[in-house]
Amino acid sequence: MRWPNVADVRLSEDAKQTRLAPWCLQRALTHSSELRWADEVKVSSKEEEPELHLTETLRFAEDLTAAAEEGHLDPLVGREAQLERTIRILGRRSKNNPVFVGEAGVGKTSIACGLAQRIVQGRVPPTLRNKRVLSLDLALLLAGTRYRGDFEERLRAVVKEVSESNRRVILVIDEVHTLVGAGSSGGEGGGMDAANLLKPALARGQLQCIGATTLDEYRQYIEKDPALERRFQPVLVPEPTEDETEQILLGLAPKYERHHQLRYEPESIRAAVRLAAQYINDRFLPDKAIDVMDEAGAKVRQQLFLEAEREEEMAERRKLEEEMEAVREQKAVAVSKEEFQEAQRLKNRQEEIELRLRAFLEKPVSCAAPTKGADVEEKLRLLRARVEEAVAAERFDEASELKAKEREVLGWSKGTEAAWVTETDVAQVVAGWTGIAVEQVSATESARLMKLEQELAKSVVGQAEAVSSASRALRRARAGLRNPSRPIAALMFCGPTGVGKTALCKTLASCFFGSEDSMIRLDMSEFMEKHTVSKLIGAPPGYVGYGEGGTLTESVRRRPYSLVLFDEVEKAHPDVFNTLLQLLDDGRLTDSKGRVVSFSNTLVVMTSNIGSRSVQKGAGGGLGLGFGTMEDSAEQSYQVIRELVHEEMKSFFRPEFLNRLDEICVFRPLTKENIRAIAEVEFDKVAARLLEAGLHVSLTARFKERVVQEGFDPAYGARPLRRAITRWLEDSLAEHLLDSTAHPEEESELEQRALVDLREDGSVQVHRLPNVKKEEKELTEA
């Protein structure tokens, strides 16, 4: 709308026609003053602005605007909404101090760097043009302040210089919550800290500031000081989605490619985002994905260096060895001709070559990038320039296509050139960080997973159903078909004591997770009282032990890829099951400090003795369908017992708890044949331990059968067998070993041999066999 000038206003003599005259006159006067003010601004903007004097400020701050002009800052990809809101807040007349609030690693500081780049590019409103963005370092301000008043003097000098800059400086204070209490002389509030020193300048508008802090610290420090909070305008910076993070990494990739002197495949960038989001749970995107991408580049660069060093080393070593051989031949000829001076010279040369060969590994080797033809290099240069242009304009689909064309120009097939970071390299980095096998399943591992039942059956005898259930769960997890937000599997092992429930857990930890140390075992008899529930996730504030973390949550935070065993879970207090509901359904728990601990990479197993009486009745034929009646009825008997155990569990556990279990595995009672097979496994373990001590043990069939007879008890499973082996075998062999050490005339290089048998009266007899020299034994075995 064009407002009329003063001269255009005509006052009518008619009263009815003069109602709008005063209003039009007022608007005309206002418009004229605005035009005069705009002309003055244009004239003043053409004049040269006075030079900034920031001597003290630059001692303690980094000039982000200068860094942006020199191209040292990483590009800001995404975060347009947050950056636009920041620019709007900075353009306000009052309370124009934004503070970025978000979790660590989501990109708060990057937005400030993006603002500096926008100012350099001129893509900001006139009110922000020609401003300088300085990042203030409070640690530098505090460093070296020996006496009281030194810190305040430095800070006042900075505030004075910024205030005299006529609003041409924007201070960025990372971790702005550290202002509260910085430089304070102590006391309960009211102290003259950095925050109180800045409040007057912030209130008068002489100081323009951008802060950055986390949600918890903003709530703990800034919100508690209303006078400080009202001077800042919070800008929430949420964690980006995986798609947004992928765009961020595509924008940052050229910087990291120039640094590492290699290229990133698009698949590797997607893998960095996907694997970081899935397996690294204690950090936030995009920070963790950027770190994965960066370390993958460093890993490939290191491999290139080692390969080049190895090739150059081998070439030079071959050259030195050839020269050494030639010198030796020449020296032999000189000695034969009695040319001793020449022979001495050649000997000195030989010693020099030997020294070079010995010290060759310490020689620094350079790793040059592979060279290409001039035409290829020119095409690559043009393509890379177009990629950077597309990324700067945020045309990421076009950038991805250009990178694919670049690969075609290079003529490198996927996975055949070490100068490319592949998806496998990224997976190996994540696996090294977390200990989780996230690489693609190899042919060898695939064959091992398909035969996992046979591997588990070697240690756990007679429990085919439980072994099969656990194996299926592990195969689903390794093939990537399971729900990523839940645990690998939640299994309940039920059955009488001593049938192999805990042994199967140890074997699972060893086979799938790498070692038995990967098993986190919690004895639920320690959680029988109501107050012990807090031990799982940590004591609440105000109670003893607060801050130490929970037994369960801390163990999983340190070892996220593990088997969690809740042993004898029925002994726990009912409130414990309320805590486990969230774990089994969502795959996470929140500890007493508010940290979310992920259980998505754990195998949760619970053992219970519920239903053991039903199993024993079925084994003894008490149900009329005992296992020992007929072979055809054995499976039917097991199914009946399985149903009875399920009914007992329904009467003990709540439905919402049982409904979250993937499978309830009922262990069969051990038969005598099972005990005999377990005895063979235990005999082999004892023999292996004794072989390390230099004693080769053989057992007669009569002795083995006696141990099995003594160790068989259907009511107690395999534990009586363990006691029988200790009493009948280990005790006798201990006496034999102590007796042999009492004879110092026997030579240590002889391997002792013994045969364990039974006497006529049934007692154990250890026969000493002729010793064999260890060298002869090795030759015989070979």
C-alpha positions in Angstrom: 0.0 0.0 0.0 1.3 3.5 -0.9 0.7 6.0 1.8 0.0 9.6 0.6 2.5 12.4 1.1 1.6 15.4 3.2 0.9 17.5 0.1 -1.6 15.0 -1.2 -3.8 15.2 1.8 -6.8 17.4 1.2 -9.1 18.2 4.0 -12.8 18.4 3.0 -15.1 21.1 4.3 -17.8 18.5 4.7 -17.6 17.0 8.2 -18.8 13.7 6.9 -15.9 13.6 4.4 -13.2 14.6 7.0 -13.5 11.5 9.3 -10.4 9.9 7.8 -8.4 13.1 7.4 -6.6 13.0 10.8 -5.7 9.4 10.4 -4.3 9.9 6.8 -2.4 12.9 8.0 -0.7 10.9 10.8 0.2 8.0 8.5 1.6 10.5 5.9 3.8 12.1 8.6 5.0 8.7 9.8 5.8 7.5 6.2 7.8 10.6 5.5 9.9 10.2 8.6 10.6 6.5 7.7 11.7 7.5 4.2 14.1 10.1 5.7 15.5 7.5 8.2 16.0 5.0 5.4 17.9 7.5 3.3 20.1 8.3 6.4 20.8 4.5 6.8 21.8 4.2 3.2 24.2 7.1 3.4 25.7 5.9 6.7 26.1 2.3 5.3 28.2 3.7 2.4 30.6 5.3 4.9 33.5 3.3 6.0 32.8 1.5 9.3 35.3 2.1 12.1 37.9 -0.6 12.6 37.2 -3.1 15.4 39.6 -3.2 18.3 39.4 -6.7 19.8 42.8 -7.2 21.2 41.7 -8.6 24.5 38.8 -10.6 23.0 40.9 -12.4 20.4 43.2 -13.5 23.2 40.5 -15.7 24.5 38.3 -16.3 21.5 38.5 -17.9 18.0 37.3 -15.9 15.0 34.7 -18.2 13.3 34.1 -15.7 10.6 37.8 -15.7 9.6 37.8 -19.5 9.7 34.8 -19.5 7.4 36.5 -17.1 5.0 39.5 -19.4 4.8 37.3 -22.5 4.3 38.4 -24.2 7.5 34.8 -24.9 8.8 32.8 -28.0 7.8 29.7 -27.2 5.8 26.4 -27.1 7.7 24.0 -29.7 6.1 20.4 -29.6 7.2 19.4 -27.8 10.4 17.7 -25.1 8.2 14.9 -24.6 10.7 17.2 -24.1 13.6 19.5 -21.7 11.7 16.6 -19.6 10.4 15.2 -19.3 13.9 18.6 -18.3 15.2 18.8 -15.6 12.5 15.3 -14.3 13.5 16.3 -14.2 17.2 19.5 -12.3 16.4 17.5 -9.8 14.4 15.2 -9.0 17.4 15.4 -5.6 19.1 15.6 -7.1 22.6 16.3 -10.5 24.1 18.2 -11.4 21.0 20.5 -14.1 22.5 19.7 -17.6 21.3 20.9 -20.7 23.2 21.0 -24.1 21.5 19.6 -26.8 23.7 20.1 -30.4 22.8 22.0 -33.6 23.6 25.7 -33.9 23.2 26.7 -34.6 19.6 23.6 -33.5 17.8 25.3 -30.5 16.1 24.7 -27.4 18.3 28.1 -25.9 17.7 27.9 -26.7 14.0 24.9 -24.3 13.7 27.0 -21.4 15.1 29.7 -22.3 12.5 26.9 -22.4 9.8 25.9 -18.9 10.9 29.5 -17.7 10.4 29.5 -19.2 6.9 26.1 -17.6 6.1 27.5 -14.2 7.1 30.6 -14.6 4.9 28.4 -15.7 2.0 26.1 -12.6 2.5 23.0 -14.8 2.9 21.7 -13.0 6.0 19.5 -10.0 6.6 21.2 -6.5 6.5 21.1 -6.4 10.3 23.6 -9.3 10.5 25.9 -8.4 7.6 29.5 -7.6 8.4 29.2 -9.0 11.9 32.0 -11.2 13.3 31.3 -14.4 15.1 33.8 -15.1 17.9 33.8 -18.3 20.0 34.8 -17.5 23.5 36.8 -20.0 25.5 36.1 -19.7 29.2 38.9 -22.1 30.1 41.4 -19.6 28.6 39.8 -16.8 30.5 40.3 -18.8 33.8 43.8 -20.0 32.9 46.6 -18.2 34.8 44.3 -16.2 37.1 46.3 -16.3 40.3 44.7 -13.6 42.4 41.2 -12.6 43.1 39.9 -10.1 40.5 42.1 -11.4 37.6 39.3 -13.3 36.0 36.8 -10.4 36.5 39.3 -8.0 35.0 39.7 -10.1 31.9 36.0 -10.7 31.4 35.2 -7.0 31.9 37.8 -6.2 29.2 36.2 -8.6 26.8 32.7 -7.2 27.5 34.0 -3.6 27.1 35.5 -4.3 23.7 32.4 -6.1 22.5 30.1 -3.4 23.8 32.2 -0.7 22.0 32.0 -2.6 18.7 28.5 -1.2 18.0 26.9 -4.6 17.9 29.2 -5.9 15.2 30.4 -8.9 17.3 28.4 -12.0 18.2 30.0 -14.1 21.0 29.5 -17.8 20.9 29.8 -19.5 24.3 29.9 -23.3 24.1 28.8 -25.1 27.3 27.1 -21.8 28.3 26.1 -23.4 31.7 29.7 -23.0 32.8 29.1 -19.3 33.2 27.2 -20.1 36.3 29.8 -20.3 39.1 32.8 -19.5 36.9 35.2 -17.2 38.8 33.0 -17.2 41.9 34.7 -16.9 45.2 32.3 -19.4 46.8 29.2 -19.1 48.9 25.6 -20.2 48.5 24.5 -17.9 45.7 24.9 -14.2 45.2 28.6 -14.6 44.3 30.0 -12.5 41.4 30.4 -15.2 38.8 30.7 -14.9 35.1 26.9 -15.1 34.6 26.3 -12.1 36.9 29.1 -10.1 35.2 27.4 -10.6 31.8 23.8 -9.9 32.9 24.0 -6.0 32.7 25.5 -6.0 29.2 23.0 -8.6 28.0 20.1 -6.6 29.5 21.2 -3.3 27.9 21.7 -5.0 24.5 25.4 -4.1 24.4 26.4 -7.8 24.2 25.0 -10.3 21.8 25.6 -13.9 22.6 24.9 -17.4 21.3 25.0 -20.2 23.9 25.0 -24.0 23.6 24.3 -26.5 26.3 22.5 -29.8 26.9 19.0 -30.3 28.1 20.0 -31.5 31.6 22.5 -28.8 32.2 20.1 -26.1 30.9 17.5 -27.3 33.4 20.1 -27.6 36.2 21.9 -24.3 35.8 20.1 -21.8 33.5 16.5 -22.4 34.5 17.4 -22.0 38.2 18.5 -18.4 37.5 15.4 -16.6 36.1 17.3 -13.4 35.5 19.8 -15.2 33.3 17.1 -17.4 31.6 15.0 -14.5 30.5 17.9 -13.0 28.6 18.3 -16.2 26.4 15.9 -17.6 23.9 16.1 -21.4 23.7 16.4 -23.1 20.3 15.8 -26.8 20.6 18.2 -29.0 18.5 16.8 -32.5 18.3 18.7 -35.6 17.2 18.4 -35.9 13.4 16.8 -38.9 11.9 18.8 -41.5 10.0 17.9 -40.0 6.6 18.9 -36.6 7.8 22.2 -38.0 9.2 22.9 -39.6 5.8 22.5 -36.3 4.1 24.8 -34.7 6.6 27.5 -37.3 6.1 27.2 -36.9 2.3 27.8 -33.2 2.7 30.8 -33.8 5.0 32.3 -36.7 2.9 34.4 -34.5 0.6 36.2 -32.9 3.6 37.1 -36.3 5.0 38.0 -37.7 1.6 40.6 -34.9 1.1 41.9 -35.5 4.6 42.3 -39.2 4.3 43.2 -39.1 0.5 40.6 -41.7 -0.4 36.9 -42.0 -1.4 33.8 -43.2 0.4 31.3 -45.5 -1.2 27.7 -44.4 -0.8 27.0 -47.8 0.7 29.7 -47.1 3.4 28.1 -43.9 4.4 24.7 -45.5 4.7 26.3 -48.3 6.7 27.9 -45.8 9.0 24.6 -44.3 9.8 22.7 -47.5 10.1 25.2 -49.4 12.2 25.9 -46.4 14.5 22.2 -45.9 15.2 21.7 -49.6 15.8 24.7 -50.6 17.9 26.1 -47.5 19.5 23.5 -46.6 22.1 25.2 -44.2 24.5 25.8 -41.5 22.0 23.7 -39.4 19.5 23.5 -38.9 15.8 25.2 -37.4 13.8 28.3 -37.4 16.0 28.6 -41.1 16.4 28.1 -41.7 12.6 30.7 -39.1 11.7 33.2 -40.7 14.1 32.6 -44.1 12.5 33.1 -42.7 9.0 36.2 -40.8 10.1 37.8 -43.9 11.8 36.9 -46.1 8.8 38.8 -43.7 6.6 41.8 -43.7 9.0 41.7 -47.5 9.0 41.8 -47.8 5.2 44.6 -45.2 5.0 46.6 -47.1 7.6 46.1 -50.3 5.6 47.3 -48.5 2.4 50.4 -47.3 4.3 51.2 -50.7 5.7 50.8 -52.4 2.3 52.9 -49.8 0.5 55.5 -50.0 3.3 55.5 -53.8 3.0 55.9 -53.8 -0.8 58.7 -51.2 -0.7 60.4 -53.1 2.2 60.3 -56.3 0.3 61.7 -54.7 -2.8 64.6 -53.0 -1.0 65.3 -56.1 1.1 65.6 -58.2 -2.0 67.9 -55.7 -3.5 70.1 -55.7 -0.4 70.1 -59.5 -0.2 71.2 -59.7 -3.9 74.0 -57.1 -3.2 75.0 -59.1 -0.1 75.4 -62.3 -2.1 77.4 -60.5 -4.7 79.7 -58.9 -2.1 80.3 -62.4 -0.5 81.3 -63.9 -3.8 83.6 -61.0 -4.6 85.2 -61.3 -1.1 85.8 -65.0 -1.6 87.5 -64.3 -5.0 89.6 -61.6 -3.4 90.7 -63.9 -0.6 91.6 -66.6 -3.1 93.8 -64.2 -5.0 95.3 -62.9 -1.8 94.1 -59.4 -2.4 93.6 -58.7 1.2 93.0 -54.9 1.0 90.1 -55.5 -1.5 88.8 -58.3 0.8 88.9 -56.0 3.8 87.0 -53.3 1.8 84.4 -55.9 0.7 84.1 -57.1 4.3 83.4 -53.5 5.5 80.7 -53.2 2.7 79.2 -56.5 3.9 78.9 -55.2 7.5 77.2 -52.0 6.2 74.6 -54.1 4.3 74.0 -56.3 7.4 73.4 -53.1 9.5 71.0 -51.8 6.9 69.1 -55.1 6.8 68.8 -55.2 10.6 67.6 -51.6 10.8 65.4 -51.7 7.8 62.2 -52.0 9.6 62.8 -48.7 11.3 63.2 -46.9 8.0 60.2 -44.5 7.3 58.3 -45.4 4.2 56.1 -42.9 2.3 52.8 -44.0 0.9 52.0 -42.2 -2.3 48.6 -42.2 -3.9 48.2 -44.1 -7.1 48.8 -41.9 -10.2 46.4 -41.7 -13.1 46.6 -40.3 -16.6 46.3 -36.6 -17.3 42.9 -37.0 -19.0 41.5 -39.1 -16.2 42.8 -36.6 -13.6 41.0 -33.8 -15.5 37.8 -35.7 -15.6 38.1 -36.5 -11.9 38.7 -32.8 -11.1 35.6 -31.7 -13.0 33.5 -34.4 -11.5 34.6 -33.6 -7.9 34.0 -29.9 -8.5 30.4 -30.8 -9.6 30.0 -33.0 -6.5 31.0 -30.2 -4.2 28.7 -27.8 -6.0 25.8 -30.2 -5.7 26.5 -30.8 -2.0 26.7 -27.0 -1.4 23.3 -26.6 -3.1 22.0 -29.6 -1.1 21.2 -31.6 -4.2 22.2 -34.8 -2.6 20.7 -37.2 -5.2 22.6 -35.5 -7.9 25.8 -35.7 -5.8 25.3 -39.4 -5.3 25.0 -39.9 -9.1 28.1 -37.9 -9.8 30.1 -39.9 -7.3 28.9 -43.1 -9.1 30.1 -41.5 -12.4 33.4 -40.7 -10.8 33.9 -44.4 -9.9 33.2 -45.3 -13.5 35.9 -42.9 -14.7 38.3 -44.4 -12.3 37.4 -47.9 -13.5 37.6 -49.4 -10.0 35.2 -52.3 -9.3 33.6 -52.4 -5.9 35.6 -53.9 -3.2 38.8 -54.4 -5.3 40.6 -51.1 -4.6 41.9 -50.3 -1.2 41.6 -46.6 -1.8 37.8 -46.8 -1.3 36.1 -47.1 2.1 33.7 -50.0 1.8 30.7 -51.1 3.9 32.9 -53.9 5.3 35.5 -51.4 6.6 32.7 -49.5 8.4 31.3 -52.7 9.9 34.8 -53.7 11.2 35.1 -50.3 12.9 31.8 -50.7 14.6 32.7 -54.2 15.6 35.9 -53.0 17.1 34.1 -50.4 19.2 31.3 -52.5 20.5 32.6 -56.1 20.3 29.5 -57.0 18.3 29.9 -59.0 15.1 28.1 -56.7 12.7 30.0 -57.8 9.6 28.2 -59.8 7.0 28.1 -63.5 7.7 31.0 -65.3 6.0 30.7 -68.7 4.5 32.7 -70.2 7.3 30.5 -68.6 10.0 27.4 -69.5 8.1 28.3 -73.2 8.1 29.1 -72.9 11.8 25.7 -71.4 12.6 23.9 -74.1 10.6 25.7 -76.7 12.7 25.3 -74.9 16.0 23.1 -77.6 17.4 25.9 -80.2 17.0 28.4 -77.8 18.6 26.1 -77.2 21.6 25.2 -80.9 22.0 28.9 -81.7 22.7 28.7 -79.9 26.0 24.9 -80.2 26.8 23.7 -83.8 26.6 20.1 -85.0 26.2 18.5 -81.5 25.8 17.8 -81.4 22.1 14.7 -79.2 22.4 16.4 -76.5 24.4 19.5 -76.5 22.2 17.3 -76.2 19.1 15.4 -73.3 20.5 18.5 -71.4 21.4 20.1 -72.1 18.1 17.1 -70.8 16.1 17.2 -67.6 18.1 20.9 -67.0 17.4 20.5 -67.8 13.7 17.7 -65.2 13.5 19.9 -62.6 15.2 22.9 -63.3 13.0 20.8 -63.2 9.8 19.3 -59.8 10.7 15.7 -61.0 10.8 14.9 -60.3 14.5 13.3 -57.2 15.8 16.2 -54.7 16.4 14.5 -53.0 19.3 14.1 -56.2 21.4 16.7 -58.6 22.9 18.1 -61.3 20.6 15.8 -63.7 22.4 14.2 -64.1 25.8 14.3 -67.8 26.9 13.1 -69.6 30.0 14.9 -72.8 30.9 12.8 -75.0 33.2 13.6 -78.4 34.7 15.1 -80.2 37.7 18.5 -79.4 39.1 21.6 -80.6 37.4 20.2 -81.2 33.9 22.4 -78.6 32.1 20.5 -75.3 32.2 23.4 -73.2 33.4 25.8 -75.3 31.3 23.9 -74.5 28.2 24.1 -70.7 29.0 27.9 -71.0 29.3 28.2 -72.9 26.1 26.0 -70.3 24.3 28.2 -67.5 25.6 31.3 -69.2 24.4 30.0 -70.2 21.0 28.1 -67.1 20.0 29.6 -64.3 22.0 33.2 -65.4 21.9 33.9 -66.5 25.5 32.3 -67.5 28.8 33.3 -64.1 30.2 30.5 -62.6 27.9 27.9 -64.0 30.3 26.5 -61.6 32.9 25.1 -63.8 35.7 22.7 -62.5 38.3 21.7 -64.9 41.2 18.1 -63.9 41.8 18.2 -65.3 45.3 20.0 -62.0 46.1 16.9 -60.0 45.1 14.4 -61.6 47.4 13.6 -58.5 49.4 11.7 -55.5 48.0 14.4 -53.0 48.5 16.9 -55.0 46.6 15.1 -54.2 43.3 17.1 -50.9 43.2 20.3 -53.0 42.9 19.4 -53.8 39.3 19.2 -50.2 38.0 20.9 -48.3 40.8 19.8 -46.6 44.1 17.6 -43.5 43.7 18.8 -40.1 44.8 19.1 -39.7 48.6 19.9 -43.4 49.2 23.2 -45.1 49.9 24.9 -46.1 46.7 23.4 -43.4 44.5 25.7 -42.7 41.6 27.3 -46.1 41.5 25.0 -47.5 38.9 23.0 -50.7 38.9 24.4 -54.2 38.9 22.5 -55.1 35.7 22.5 -51.8 33.8 26.2 -51.1 34.4 27.3 -54.6 33.4 25.3 -54.3 30.1 26.6 -50.8 29.4 30.2 -52.1 29.6 29.4 -55.3 27.7 26.4 -54.6 25.4 27.0 -57.8 23.4 26.5 -60.5 26.0 24.3 -63.2 27.5 22.3 -62.1 30.6 21.5 -65.0 32.9 18.8 -64.6 35.6 19.5 -67.7 37.6 16.6 -69.2 39.6 14.4 -66.4 38.7 11.4 -67.7 40.7 13.3 -66.7 43.9 13.2 -63.0 43.1 10.8 -60.5 44.6 7.6 -59.9 42.5 8.7 -56.2 41.9 11.7 -57.5 40.0 9.4 -58.9 37.3 7.9 -55.4 36.9 11.4 -54.1 36.0 12.0 -57.0 33.6 8.8 -56.3 31.7 10.3 -53.2 30.0 13.5 -55.1 29.4 11.8 -58.0 27.6 9.4 -55.9 25.5 11.3 -52.7 24.6 14.9 -54.0 25.0 16.0 -51.2 27.3 16.1 -50.0 30.9 16.6 -46.6 32.4 19.0 -46.5 35.3 18.9 -44.2 38.4 20.8 -41.5 36.5 18.3 -41.3 33.7 20.6 -43.1 31.2 18.9 -45.5 28.8 20.7 -48.8 28.6 19.9 -50.9 25.5 19.5 -54.7 25.7 18.9 -55.1 22.0 22.2 -57.0 21.6 21.8 -59.3 24.6 20.5 -62.8 24.8 18.3 -62.9 27.9 18.0 -66.4 29.6 16.2 -67.2 32.8 16.5 -70.5 34.6 13.9 -71.9 37.0 13.2 -75.1 38.9 9.5 -74.7 38.6 7.9 -77.9 37.4 10.8 -80.1 38.4 8.5 -82.3 40.4 6.3 -82.9 37.4 9.4 -83.8 35.4 10.6 -86.2 38.0 7.1 -87.9 38.2 7.1 -88.3 34.5 10.6 -89.7 34.5 9.7 -92.3 37.1 6.4 -93.3 35.4 4.3 -91.5 38.1 2.1 -90.0 35.5 1.5 -93.3 33.7 3.5 -92.2 30.7 7.1 -92.4 32.0 10.0 -91.9 29.7 11.1 -95.5 30.3 7.9 -97.3 29.4 8.3 -97.5 25.6 10.2 -95.7 22.9 7.0 -94.7 21.1 5.5 -93.2 24.3 8.6 -91.2 25.2 7.8 -88.2 23.1 4.2 -88.3 24.2 5.2 -88.4 27.8 7.5 -85.4 27.3 4.7 -83.4 25.7 2.4 -84.2 28.7 5.1 -83.1 31.1 5.7 -80.0 29.1 2.1 -79.0 29.4 2.1 -79.6 33.1 5.2 -77.4 33.6 3.5 -74.7 31.6 0.5 -74.9 33.8 2.7 -74.6 36.9 4.4 -71.5 35.5 1.1 -69.9 34.7 0.1 -70.3 38.3 3.4 -68.7 39.5 4.2 -66.0 37.0 1.8 -63.3 35.7 0.5 -63.5 32.2 2.1 -60.3 31.0 5.5 -61.7 32.1 5.1 -65.1 30.4 3.7 -63.4 27.2 7.0 -61.6 26.7 9.1 -64.8 26.6 10.0 -66.1 23.2 10.1 -69.7 24.3 9.9 -71.8 27.5 12.3 -74.7 27.2 11.5 -77.7 29.5 14.7 -79.7 30.1 14.4 -83.5 30.2 15.7 -85.5 33.2 19.0 -87.2 32.5 19.0 -90.9 31.8 21.9 -93.3 32.5 23.0 -93.0 28.9 23.1 -89.3 29.2 25.2 -89.6 32.4 27.5 -91.9 30.6 28.0 -89.4 27.7 28.5 -86.5 30.2 31.1 -88.6 32.0 33.1 -89.0 28.8 33.2 -85.3 28.4 34.3 -84.7 32.0 37.0 -87.4 31.7 38.4 -85.7 28.6 38.5 -82.4 30.5 40.4 -83.9 33.4 42.8 -85.7 31.0 43.5 -82.4 29.2 44.3 -80.6 32.5 46.6 -83.4 33.6 48.4 -83.4 30.2 49.4 -79.8 30.9 51.0 -81.1 34.1 53.0 -83.7 32.2 50.8 -86.7 33.1 49.1 -88.8 30.4 46.1 -90.7 31.9 44.2 -93.6 30.5 41.0 -95.0 32.1 39.7 -98.5 31.9 36.1 -99.3 30.9 35.5 -100.9 34.3 36.6 -97.8 36.1 34.4 -95.5 33.9 31.4 -97.7 34.5 31.9 -97.6 38.2 32.1 -93.8 38.2 28.9 -93.6 36.1 27.2 -96.0 38.5 28.2 -93.9 41.5 27.3 -90.6 39.8 23.9 -91.5 38.5 20.9 -90.1 40.5 17.8 -89.1 38.5 16.7 -86.7 41.2 19.9 -84.6 41.2 21.0 -84.8 37.5 24.7 -84.5 36.7 26.0 -82.9 39.9 26.4 -86.3 41.7 28.6 -87.3 38.7 30.8 -84.3 39.3 31.3 -85.4 42.9 32.0 -89.0 41.9 34.7 -87.9 39.5 36.3 -85.8 42.1 36.2 -88.6 44.7 37.2 -91.5 42.5 39.5 -90.0 39.9 40.9 -86.6 40.9 41.7 -87.6 44.5 43.6 -90.7 43.4 45.5 -88.8 40.7 46.4 -86.1 43.2 48.1 -88.7 45.4 49.9 -90.1 42.3 51.2 -86.7 41.3 52.4 -85.8 44.8 54.2 -89.2 45.0 55.9 -88.7 41.7 57.3 -85.3 42.7 58.9 -87.0 45.8 61.3 -88.9 43.4 63.8 -86.3 42.2 65.8 -89.0 40.3 63.1 -88.9 37.5 64.1 -86.6 34.8 61.8 -83.7 33.9 62.0 -84.4 30.1 60.2 -87.7 30.7 56.4 -87.6 30.3 54.7 -89.6 33.0 52.0 -92.1 32.0 49.4 -93.7 34.3 46.5 -96.1 33.9 43.5 -95.8 36.3 41.7 -99.1 37.1 39.8 -100.9 39.9 41.2 -103.5 42.2 39.3 -106.7 43.1 37.9 -105.1 46.2 36.6 -102.2 44.3 39.2 -99.6 45.3 41.0 -97.4 42.8 44.4 -98.3 41.7 46.7 -96.1 39.6 49.3 -98.1 37.6 52.5 -96.3 36.7 53.4 -97.0 33.0 56.8 -96.7 31.4 57.7 -93.1 30.9 58.3 -91.8 27.3 60.6 -89.0 26.3 58.6 -86.0 25.1 60.6 -85.8 21.9 59.9 -89.4 21.0 56.2 -89.0 21.8 56.0 -86.0 19.5 57.7 -87.9 16.7 55.4 -90.9 17.2 52.3 -88.7 17.1 53.7 -86.9 14.0 
